[in-house]
């Protein structure tokens, strides 16, 4: 067992946790806004912005860590571009 908190390697705890979160967010974001009772103008973009920031944070720990929360790359690029313009994200 690794006790020095370096659990970011392939197949280790950080990667497994990121994959589990990724799967749940993909499932949730596939649900329509009206079913989730969220608005498309503020709440959905805010959620996507936070997920983008989390994605960047994971990548900052180790470049091999991935968190693909988006359902298609076009949606992610749009979110990242919009929020970078507002100063909320760094890609």
VENDA-V359277 format. One record per residue. N is the residue number from 0. RES is the residue in one small letter. BURIAL is + if it has 16 or more other ideal C-beta (glycine too) atoms within 10 Angstrom, else -. Layout:
<<N,RES,BURIAL> <N,RES,BURIAL>>
//
This chain:
<<0,x,-> <1,x,-> <2,x,-> <3,x,-> <4,x,-> <5,x,-> <6,x,-> <7,x,-> <8,x,-> <9,x,-> <10,x,-> <11,x,-> <12,x,-> <13,x,+> <14,x,+> <15,x,-> <16,x,-> <17,x,+> <18,x,-> <19,x,-> <20,x,-> <21,x,+> <22,x,-> <23,x,-> <24,x,+> <25,x,-> <26,x,-> <27,x,-> <28,x,+> <29,x,-> <30,x,-> <31,x,-> <32,x,-> <33,x,-> <34,x,-> <35,x,-> <36,x,-> <37,x,-> <38,x,-> <39,x,-> <40,x,-> <41,x,-> <42,x,-> <43,x,-> <44,x,+> <45,x,-> <46,x,+> <47,x,+> <48,x,+> <49,x,-> <50,x,+> <51,x,+> <52,x,-> <53,x,+> <54,x,+> <55,x,-> <56,x,-> <57,x,+> <58,x,-> <59,x,-> <60,x,-> <61,x,-> <62,x,-> <63,x,-> <64,x,+> <65,x,-> <66,x,+> <67,x,-> <68,x,+> <69,x,+> <70,x,-> <71,x,-> <72,x,-> <73,x,-> <74,x,-> <75,x,+> <76,x,-> <77,x,-> <78,x,+> <79,x,+> <80,x,-> <81,x,-> <82,x,+> <83,x,-> <84,x,-> <85,x,-> <86,x,-> <87,x,-> <88,x,+> <89,x,-> <90,x,->>
//
